[in-house]
Amino acid sequence: ACRMLIMLYTGIRPGELMTIRAENIHLDEQWMTGGIKTEKGKRRKIILPDCILPLIEHSLIESSDGLLAKYAKNGFYDAWNALRDDLSMRPELTPYCCRHTYVTRLTALKVSPAMLQELAGHEDYDTTLDYTHLSVADRLSEVNRLQHPIIKKSPA
């Protein structure tokens, strides 16, 4: 559960989680580096929200080799599947869904497009848009801001 929460609150990829080394984690400044995909992604600062600092610290204390998370071959996915089953999550949800959830939640919080792209480590904003999955309720909330001063909302 600790690793899942770290991914949900940082937007890191599963492969990144398993390659981040202790020397690349700066708890006092609340960021770490560890991207693996694009040039922008490899050099980005992954921001650590307050709520997961204890999880990062705990993971580092448990680490015997200086890695944030280490698993035997396929061990990460076996652990993910077991946790997913324990939490009664849909079977099609993969670890990568955490990254999509991260971007979607930040979008719903109205984080600016430039900041979203930066936090996700994407070179192109169109890629960031592919990670955004807003609910009907989120969309309805936004369009309801279009209230016309003459048209009054009917009583419920």
Phi, psi and chi 1 to 4 in degrees:
 res  aa     phi    psi   chi1   chi2   chi3   chi4
   1 ALA       -  -34.7      -      -      -      -
   2 CYS   -59.5  -47.6  178.3      -      -      -
   3 ARG   -65.2  -38.4  -54.6  -49.0 -166.5  -85.4
   4 MET   -63.1  -43.2 -177.5 -173.3  -72.3      -
   5 LEU   -65.6  -39.0  -71.1  169.7      -      -
   6 ILE   -60.7  -43.1  -69.7  170.6      -      -
   7 MET   -66.9  -39.9  -69.6 -169.4  -47.5      -
   8 LEU   -65.6  -32.3  -77.9  167.2      -      -
   9 TYR  -100.5   -0.2  -77.7   90.0      -      -
  10 THR  -123.6  -21.0   61.7      -      -      -
  11 GLY    74.9   15.2      -      -      -      -
  12 ILE   -75.1  152.8   60.3  173.9      -      -
  13 ARG   -76.3  154.9  -62.5  169.7  178.7   92.0
  14 PRO   -55.1  -42.2  -25.2   33.0      -      -
  15 GLY   -63.9  -32.8      -      -      -      -
  16 GLU   -68.5  -42.3  -68.0  170.0  -27.2      -
  17 LEU   -52.9  -39.6  177.1   69.2      -      -
  18 MET   -87.4   -0.4  -65.4  178.9  -83.4      -
  19 THR  -116.5   -6.6   59.5      -      -      -
  20 ILE   -74.3  126.5  -65.8  173.6      -      -
  21 ARG  -100.2  153.0  -56.9 -160.9   57.0   75.6
  22 ALA   -53.2  -38.8      -      -      -      -
  23 GLU   -69.1  -12.1   59.8  -94.8   19.7      -
  24 ASN   -99.0    8.8  -65.1  -35.2      -      -
  25 ILE  -111.1  124.8  -59.5  171.4      -      -
  26 HIS  -117.7   82.4  -51.4  -82.7      -      -
  27 LEU   -61.0  -37.9  -69.4  174.2      -      -
  28 ASP   -65.1  -30.7   53.1  -26.3      -      -
  29 GLU  -101.7   -4.2  -63.3  173.6   18.9      -
  30 GLN    62.0   51.0  -66.8 -172.7 -127.5      -
  31 TRP  -153.6  162.2   61.7  -86.1      -      -
  32 MET  -147.2  160.2   62.0 -174.1  176.8      -
  33 THR  -114.9  151.2   54.5      -      -      -
  34 GLY   168.4   24.4      -      -      -      -
  35 GLY   -67.9  157.9      -      -      -      -
  36 ILE  -132.8   -8.7   60.2  172.3      -      -
  37 LYS  -100.5  -72.6 -160.9  166.1  179.0 -173.4
  38 THR   -99.5  169.3   64.2      -      -      -
  39 GLU   -59.9  -44.1  -80.5  -49.4  -51.9      -
  40 LYS   -63.1  -42.6 -179.5  173.5  179.1  133.0
  41 GLY   -65.4  -35.2      -      -      -      -
  42 LYS   -69.4  -28.0  -71.8  177.3 -176.1  176.4
  43 ARG  -107.2    8.6   65.5  178.6 -169.6  -86.2
  44 ARG   -77.7  154.8   82.8 -178.8 -168.6  -81.8
  45 LYS   -90.1  120.0  -73.2 -175.4  178.0  179.1
  46 ILE   -90.0  116.5  -59.0  164.6      -      -
  47 ILE   -80.4  137.8  -55.1  -56.9      -      -
  48 LEU  -107.4  105.6  -55.3  173.4      -      -
  49 PRO   -63.4  153.1   -8.6   16.5      -      -
  50 ASP   -49.1  -42.7  -63.8  -16.8      -      -
  51 CYS   -65.0  -20.5   63.6      -      -      -
  52 ILE  -105.8   -1.2   64.0  158.8      -      -
  53 LEU   -54.8  -44.5  -72.7  176.7      -      -
  54 PRO   -61.7  -32.5  -21.7   32.0      -      -
  55 LEU   -69.7  -39.8  -59.1  177.2      -      -
  56 ILE   -64.9  -46.8  -59.4  -78.2      -      -
  57 GLU   -58.3  -45.5  -72.3  177.2  -61.8      -
  58 HIS   -60.6  -44.2  176.4   74.2      -      -
  59 SER   -62.6  -39.2  -66.1      -      -      -
  60 LEU   -69.4  -36.8  -68.8  173.8      -      -
  61 ILE   -63.8  -40.6  -69.7  168.1      -      -
  62 GLU   -73.2  -20.3  -77.1 -169.3  -17.5      -
  63 SER   -70.7  131.0  174.9      -      -      -
  64 SER  -100.2   -9.5   60.2      -      -      -
  65 ASP  -125.5   10.9   57.4    4.4      -      -
  66 GLY    83.5    4.0      -      -      -      -
  67 LEU   -94.0  144.8  -71.2  170.3      -      -
  68 LEU   -60.9  -40.5 -179.7   58.7      -      -
  69 ALA  -148.1  132.4      -      -      -      -
  70 LYS  -132.0  135.4 -176.4  174.9 -178.8  177.2
  71 TYR  -135.4  150.1  -67.7   90.7      -      -
  72 ALA   -69.2  166.8      -      -      -      -
  73 LYS   -49.3  127.6 -175.6  177.4  173.1  126.1
  74 ASN    65.6   -1.1  -62.7  -35.0      -      -
  75 GLY   -63.0  -36.7      -      -      -      -
  76 PHE   -61.3  -47.2  174.2   79.8      -      -
  77 TYR   -70.8  -33.5  -69.3   94.0      -      -
  78 ASP   -63.3  -43.3  -68.3  -17.8      -      -
  79 ALA   -65.5  -41.0      -      -      -      -
  80 TRP   -60.2  -50.4  170.6  -87.9      -      -
  81 ASN   -60.9  -39.8  -68.3  -23.5      -      -
  82 ALA   -64.5  -45.7      -      -      -      -
  83 LEU   -65.4  -42.8 -179.5   60.6      -      -
  84 ARG   -57.3  -43.2 -175.4 -168.4   61.5 -150.7
  85 ASP   -67.2  -42.4  -66.4  -14.7      -      -
  86 ASP   -60.7  -34.7  -72.5  -12.5      -      -
  87 LEU   -90.1    3.5  -63.7  173.8      -      -
  88 SER    55.4   39.7  -59.2      -      -      -
  89 MET   -82.3  156.3  -67.1  166.7   52.7      -
  90 ARG   -59.5  137.6  -63.5 -172.1  -36.0  -99.4
  91 PRO   -61.6  -25.6    3.1   -5.4      -      -
  92 GLU   -77.1   -7.3   66.8  -88.8   15.8      -
  93 LEU   -76.9  122.9  -66.1  177.7      -      -
  94 THR  -107.5  169.3   67.1      -      -      -
  95 PRO   -56.8  -31.6  -25.6   33.8      -      -
  96 TYR   -64.9  -20.9 -149.2   84.1      -      -
  97 CYS   -60.7  -26.1  -69.6      -      -      -
  98 CYS   -60.5  -38.8  -66.6      -      -      -
  99 ARG   -66.0  -42.9 -170.9  161.1  164.8   75.6
 100 HIS   -64.2  -41.3  -74.4 -107.5      -      -
 101 THR   -62.6  -42.5  -60.2      -      -      -
 102 TYR   -56.3  -51.8  173.9   74.7      -      -
 103 VAL   -66.5  -41.4  172.6      -      -      -
 104 THR   -62.9  -43.7  -62.3      -      -      -
 105 ARG   -65.3  -40.9  -69.8 -179.8   67.6 -149.7
 106 LEU   -65.7  -37.2  -70.7  172.0      -      -
 107 THR   -62.6  -44.9  -58.6      -      -      -
 108 ALA   -63.0  -27.3      -      -      -      -
 109 LEU   -83.9    3.9  -67.4  169.7      -      -
 110 LYS    68.0   33.3  -54.7 -160.3 -176.9  -23.4
 111 VAL   -66.2  139.2  170.5      -      -      -
 112 SER   -60.9  150.4   73.9      -      -      -
 113 PRO   -55.8  -41.3  -27.8   36.1      -      -
 114 ALA   -63.7  -41.5      -      -      -      -
 115 MET   -67.6  -40.8 -177.0   59.6   75.2      -
 116 LEU   -57.4  -47.9  -84.6  175.3      -      -
 117 GLN   -61.2  -41.8 -178.1 -179.3  -12.6      -
 118 GLU   -65.0  -46.9 -175.5   68.5   23.4      -
 119 LEU   -64.1  -35.6  -69.5  168.9      -      -
 120 ALA   -79.2  -18.5      -      -      -      -
 121 GLY    75.0   29.2      -      -      -      -
 122 HIS   -90.3  141.9  -69.2  145.1      -      -
 123 GLU   -77.5  -24.3  -68.3 -177.9   -8.1      -
 124 ASP  -130.3  133.8 -173.4  -32.2      -      -
 125 TYR   -65.5  -28.5 -175.6   65.8      -      -
 126 ASP   -58.6  -34.6  -73.2  -18.8      -      -
 127 THR   -64.5  -43.2  -56.4      -      -      -
 128 THR   -59.5  -41.7  -53.9      -      -      -
 129 LEU   -59.8  -34.3  -74.0  175.4      -      -
 130 ASP   -64.4  -18.9  -69.9  -19.6      -      -
 131 TYR   -92.4   -3.3  -77.0   69.6      -      -
 132 THR   -97.1  123.0  -56.1      -      -      -
 133 HIS  -130.6   80.3  -48.4  -76.6      -      -
 134 LEU   -80.8  142.6  -64.7  173.5      -      -
 135 SER   -76.4  166.9   69.0      -      -      -
 136 VAL   -60.4  -39.6  170.7      -      -      -
 137 ALA   -61.8  -41.1      -      -      -      -
 138 ASP   -62.1  -44.6  -69.9  -30.0      -      -
 139 ARG   -67.3  -41.1  -69.5 -179.1 -101.9  170.9
 140 LEU   -62.5  -42.7  179.4   60.5      -      -
 141 SER   -56.6  -40.9  173.8      -      -      -
 142 GLU   -70.5  -46.6  -69.3  -57.7  -56.0      -
 143 VAL   -69.2  -25.6  -61.5      -      -      -
 144 ASN   -70.6   -9.9  -83.2  -23.4      -      -
 145 ARG   -72.9   -9.0  -66.1  171.6   45.4 -162.1
 146 LEU   -82.9   23.9  -66.1  171.6      -      -
 147 GLN   -56.9  133.8  -63.5  -61.8  -40.1      -
 148 HIS   -92.8  139.2 -169.8  -80.3      -      -
 149 PRO   -64.4  -23.9   15.5  -23.2      -      -
 150 ILE   -84.9  -36.0  -63.2  173.3      -      -
 151 ILE   -84.0  119.0  -58.5  171.2      -      -
 152 LYS   -94.9  143.9  -57.1  -74.0 -175.0 -156.2
 153 LYS   -68.2  130.5 -171.9  173.8  178.7  179.7
 154 SER   -70.1  145.1   60.6      -      -      -
 155 PRO   -64.0  145.0    9.7  -11.5      -      -
 156 ALA   -74.5      -      -      -      -      -
